[in-house]
Amino acid sequence: MELRQLRYLNILAEAGSFHRAAHWLGLRQPALSQSIRALEMDIGVQLVTRTSSGSRLTAAGSAFLSEAQRILAALDAAAVIARTTASRGSAPMRLGIAADAATGWMAKALQAFLHGNPEYGVVVYGGSLQNLLAMLDNGHLDLCLLPFIDPIGNATTEPLWREDVHLALPATHPLAAEPSVDVRRLADELLLVGSVEYDSMAARLLLDACYSVGVKPRITTALPHQEVRLALVAAGFGIAVLPASNQSLVTAIGITSRPLTPPLVMTIAAVWPATGLVPSAQHFIKVARSFETGPRIDGGAGL
């Protein structure tokens, strides 16, 4: 098994046909077919099946590619880390950021860290809370930013800041005319969520608040990408939750945000391995702590 075969399979899955994948890769189609067949022989199962309209992965192929993509991502990250270390003289901080922690306040803290510590680079990883914590536990991350969860195995957790959770809705929505939105007004609204299994802490807070007063909002199937949820909000398809410090990022596309009654607040924490903080992570946390008494993000609240 060769690394190039994994990359070929990844491109083939995206392209949907051997002809298109070969064109993207700059290969002759027979060469690509031969490489995929050799990979299948090494593994001992069929990974790809040809169809009248192109090709598709078998169930075994999809399962294999899912794991192979982690390998490819890790190798790509390793190359970035090597280049950053060579250019800066020190290894970059490997930072995991959960979706709920990707806020305006986080952006300000990361910007200040990079500006004030040019000797350090950063390699950023996204993913679910479970995947990020697994990477932290396996030594693949130096630091994670995520909604506060207590306890988290053997890791060390420090709350850094609080984010007010607002409702994101079209600027033309009737509720946008009100200074705040009572959760009891959401019974007839379609809520766009990242995961119906509470993968998003912000969505979980809103749903819990609704259920506590007997309101059961209509919920979409899982829409994992925030860009899709916000585009649907802008189109008037439904409503979503949004960290208050992100409001300036979405105003231009016709979305406004309103605080909720009762107020919803989410704490963002830094989590690091039991082995301790690497120097770059220590500096980042120092910068993040400064925002308690430093610049205030509009809509955010310090600890």
Phi, psi and omega per residue, in radians:
M1 nan 2.323 -3.105
E2 -2.097 2.662 -3.120
L3 -1.046 -0.693 -3.118
R4 -1.077 -0.538 3.111
Q5 -1.144 -0.655 3.096
L6 -1.139 -0.714 3.123
R7 -1.175 -0.671 3.108
Y8 -1.089 -0.772 -3.139
L9 -1.109 -0.676 3.126
N10 -1.096 -0.778 3.114
I11 -1.169 -0.696 3.136
L12 -1.080 -0.732 3.125
A13 -1.092 -0.653 3.137
E14 -1.281 -0.686 -3.072
A15 -1.303 -0.632 3.124
G16 1.452 0.055 3.069
S17 -2.802 2.633 3.125
F18 -1.160 -0.669 -3.115
H19 -1.075 -0.857 -3.108
R20 -1.178 -0.724 -3.139
A21 -1.108 -0.728 3.121
A22 -1.088 -0.689 3.113
H23 -1.112 -0.779 3.133
W24 -1.086 -0.637 -3.081
L25 -1.493 -0.203 -3.090
G26 1.284 0.556 -3.129
L27 -2.000 2.851 2.917
R28 -1.377 2.501 -3.083
Q29 -1.018 -0.727 3.112
P30 -1.045 -0.613 3.133
A31 -1.161 -0.696 3.110
L32 -1.158 -0.771 3.127
S33 -1.053 -0.735 3.136
Q34 -1.114 -0.694 -3.138
S35 -1.143 -0.731 3.138
I36 -1.185 -0.685 3.107
R37 -1.108 -0.710 3.114
A38 -1.102 -0.678 3.096
L39 -1.120 -0.740 3.123
E40 -1.110 -0.652 3.113
M41 -1.160 -0.680 3.123
D42 -1.119 -0.701 -3.086
I43 -1.438 -0.576 3.118
G44 1.625 0.234 3.110
V45 -2.457 2.769 3.064
Q46 -1.382 2.234 -3.111
L47 -1.775 -0.520 -3.035
V48 -2.299 2.437 3.032
T49 -2.146 2.413 3.118
R50 -1.438 2.493 3.097
T51 -2.190 3.026 -3.140
S52 -1.128 -0.426 -3.105
S53 -1.816 0.004 -3.136
G54 2.691 -2.040 3.131
S55 -2.674 2.786 3.068
R56 -2.621 2.749 3.104
L57 -1.332 2.520 2.971
T58 -1.310 3.034 3.084
A59 -1.037 -0.718 3.109
A60 -1.155 -0.663 3.121
G61 -1.125 -0.709 3.115
S62 -1.127 -0.745 3.133
A63 -1.131 -0.730 3.135
F64 -1.141 -0.778 -3.100
L65 -1.136 -0.615 3.118
S66 -1.011 -0.730 3.110
E67 -1.324 -0.654 -3.124
A68 -1.134 -0.595 3.129
Q69 -1.113 -0.559 3.067
R70 -1.135 -0.681 3.104
I71 -1.130 -0.794 -3.136
L72 -1.107 -0.730 3.123
A73 -1.110 -0.704 3.133
A74 -1.143 -0.677 3.120
L75 -1.188 -0.709 3.097
D76 -1.094 -0.751 3.117
A77 -1.117 -0.674 3.129
A78 -1.085 -0.658 3.112
A79 -1.156 -0.731 3.106
V80 -1.088 -0.754 3.141
I81 -1.089 -0.736 3.138
A82 -1.114 -0.788 -3.136
R83 -1.134 -0.725 3.138
T84 -1.126 -0.731 3.129
T85 -1.100 -0.712 -3.135
A86 -1.155 -0.667 -3.064
S87 -1.430 -0.539 -3.060
R88 -1.837 -0.263 3.122
G89 1.485 0.045 3.104
S90 -2.598 2.688 -3.128
A91 -1.237 2.456 3.123
P92 -1.267 2.761 3.047
M93 -1.319 2.284 3.098
R94 -1.629 1.827 -2.978
L95 -1.941 2.129 3.035
G96 -1.673 2.312 -3.120
I97 -2.204 2.006 3.045
A98 -1.265 2.698 -3.066
A99 -0.961 -0.743 -3.102
D100 -1.189 -0.332 3.137
A101 -1.593 -0.112 -3.139
A102 -1.444 1.324 -3.017
T103 -2.079 3.028 3.091
G104 -1.054 -0.648 3.132
W105 -1.149 -0.743 3.101
M106 -1.067 -0.720 -3.141
A107 -1.079 -0.718 3.115
K108 -1.129 -0.747 -3.133
A109 -1.130 -0.758 -3.131
L110 -1.180 -0.683 3.096
Q111 -1.079 -0.777 3.130
A112 -1.127 -0.653 3.120
F113 -1.118 -0.826 -3.108
L114 -1.161 -0.627 -3.141
H115 -1.245 -0.680 -3.073
G116 -1.527 -0.214 -3.104
N117 -2.319 1.150 -3.058
P118 -1.103 -0.277 3.137
E119 -1.294 -0.262 -3.123
Y120 -1.848 2.397 2.958
G121 -1.793 3.019 3.134
V122 -2.379 2.315 2.960
V123 -1.965 2.111 -3.013
V124 -1.804 2.402 3.090
Y125 -2.140 2.420 3.031
G126 -1.941 -3.132 3.118
G127 2.460 -3.138 3.125
S128 -1.238 2.852 3.095
L129 -0.994 -0.753 -3.092
Q130 -1.097 -0.760 -3.123
N131 -1.179 -0.711 3.139
L132 -1.143 -0.721 3.122
L133 -1.176 -0.607 3.083
A134 -1.143 -0.714 3.108
M135 -1.131 -0.675 3.106
L136 -1.109 -0.786 -3.108
D137 -1.152 -0.539 -3.122
N138 -1.513 0.037 3.121
G139 1.433 0.284 -3.116
H140 -1.640 -0.106 3.095
L141 -2.286 2.615 3.058
D142 -1.654 -0.489 -3.056
L143 -2.760 2.546 3.050
C144 -2.199 2.520 2.961
L145 -2.001 2.129 -3.083
L146 -2.758 2.891 3.079
P147 -1.013 2.490 -3.055
F148 -1.066 2.178 3.073
I149 -2.289 2.279 -3.070
D150 -2.356 2.184 -0.056
P151 -1.593 3.002 3.099
I152 -2.203 1.404 3.069
G153 0.890 -2.293 -3.137
N154 -1.651 0.060 -3.104
A155 -1.333 2.818 3.077
T156 -1.773 2.352 -3.072
T157 -2.159 2.357 3.058
E158 -2.334 2.043 3.046
P159 -1.076 2.355 -3.090
L160 -1.917 -0.824 -3.137
W161 -2.706 2.939 3.093
R162 -1.963 2.531 3.082
E163 -2.082 2.156 2.978
D164 -1.200 2.370 3.112
V165 -1.690 2.077 -3.139
H166 -1.901 2.922 3.063
L167 -1.645 2.223 3.085
A168 -1.686 2.175 -3.100
L169 -2.591 2.782 3.131
P170 -1.019 2.521 3.141
A171 -1.059 -0.377 -3.128
T172 -1.614 0.003 -3.111
H173 -1.191 2.462 3.125
P174 -0.956 -0.605 -3.133
L175 -1.217 -0.315 3.137
A176 -1.188 -0.299 3.136
A177 -1.396 -0.153 -3.091
E178 -1.722 2.576 -3.125
P179 -1.167 -0.526 3.056
S180 -2.600 2.809 -3.062
V181 -2.035 2.110 3.063
D182 -1.271 2.326 -3.092
V183 -1.053 -0.377 3.127
R184 -1.232 -0.208 3.109
R185 -1.491 0.011 -3.014
L186 -1.719 0.118 -3.050
A187 -1.032 -0.592 -3.078
D188 -1.775 0.137 -3.101
E189 -1.613 2.616 3.067
L190 -1.624 2.034 -3.106
L191 -1.652 2.151 3.121
L192 -1.599 2.042 -3.044
V193 -2.098 2.711 3.079
G194 -1.345 -0.553 -3.141
S195 -2.769 2.279 3.106
V196 -1.302 -0.133 3.092
E197 -1.646 0.375 3.085
Y198 1.155 0.572 3.080
D199 -1.144 -0.451 3.104
S200 -1.732 2.158 3.120
M201 -1.139 -0.662 3.139
A202 -1.078 -0.792 3.113
A203 -1.148 -0.633 3.121
R204 -1.101 -0.738 3.122
L205 -1.061 -0.757 -3.132
L206 -1.169 -0.776 -3.139
L207 -1.117 -0.727 3.112
D208 -1.082 -0.708 3.114
A209 -1.120 -0.694 3.115
C210 -1.148 -0.844 -3.096
Y211 -1.112 -0.533 -3.104
S212 -1.180 -0.378 3.111
V213 -1.928 0.279 3.059
G214 1.410 0.291 3.131
V215 -1.744 2.295 3.103
K216 -2.116 1.599 -3.127
P217 -1.147 2.673 3.032
R218 -1.269 2.396 -3.033
I219 -2.161 2.365 3.088
T220 -1.297 2.937 2.892
T221 -1.136 2.849 -3.042
A222 -1.047 2.259 3.051
L223 -2.105 1.549 -2.948
P224 -1.149 -0.394 -3.061
H225 -1.687 2.138 -3.103
Q226 -1.051 -0.605 3.133
E227 -1.032 -0.683 3.129
V228 -1.177 -0.770 -3.138
R229 -1.069 -0.779 -3.113
L230 -1.210 -0.619 3.085
A231 -1.100 -0.672 3.111
L232 -1.210 -0.642 3.058
V233 -1.064 -0.822 -3.126
A234 -1.068 -0.543 3.136
A235 -1.409 -0.076 -3.137
G236 1.462 0.311 -3.077
F237 -1.413 -0.421 -3.107
G238 -3.136 -2.876 3.126
I239 -2.194 2.888 -3.133
A240 -2.615 3.066 3.047
V241 -1.760 2.694 -3.050
L242 -2.680 2.254 3.005
P243 -1.012 2.376 -3.037
A244 -1.009 -0.585 -3.096
S245 -1.276 -0.055 3.106
N246 -1.686 -0.003 -3.058
Q247 -0.990 -0.709 -3.095
S248 -1.128 -0.344 -3.111
L249 -1.381 -0.313 -3.011
V250 -2.087 -0.109 -3.114
T251 -1.010 -0.654 -3.060
A252 -1.140 -0.384 -3.118
I253 -1.747 0.303 3.023
G254 1.505 0.385 3.121
I255 -1.940 2.404 3.023
T256 -2.112 2.918 3.118
S257 -2.276 2.631 3.112
R258 -2.368 2.452 3.040
P259 -1.150 2.832 -3.083
L260 -1.935 2.710 3.028
T261 -2.110 2.056 0.027
P262 -1.242 2.734 -3.126
P263 -1.067 2.493 3.091
L264 -1.996 2.284 -3.101
V265 -2.294 2.369 -3.137
M266 -2.092 2.247 3.115
T267 -1.617 2.244 3.080
I268 -1.734 2.304 -3.062
A269 -2.147 2.711 2.955
A270 -1.691 2.386 -3.141
V271 -2.250 2.304 3.132
W272 -2.414 2.822 -3.053
P273 -1.109 2.762 3.105
A274 -1.105 -0.341 3.130
T275 -1.249 -0.241 3.064
G276 1.980 3.136 -3.097
L277 -1.639 2.347 2.973
V278 -1.327 2.780 -3.066
P279 -0.952 -0.723 -3.120
S280 -1.117 -0.694 3.111
A281 -1.174 -0.622 3.079
Q282 -1.051 -0.763 -3.133
H283 -1.175 -0.679 3.137
F284 -1.098 -0.789 -3.135
I285 -1.100 -0.656 3.085
K286 -1.050 -0.742 3.108
V287 -1.141 -0.777 -3.119
A288 -1.096 -0.671 3.119
R289 -1.095 -0.564 -3.082
S290 -1.114 -0.340 -3.129
F291 -1.318 -0.162 3.037
E292 -1.094 -0.656 -3.106
T293 -2.099 0.026 -3.108
G294 -1.691 -2.554 -3.076
P295 -1.011 2.392 -3.127
R296 -1.715 2.263 3.084
I297 -1.407 2.332 -3.132
D298 -0.986 2.226 3.123
G299 1.529 -0.248 -3.117
G300 -1.576 2.906 3.119
A301 -2.358 2.312 3.115
G302 -1.354 2.840 3.113
L303 -1.232 nan nan
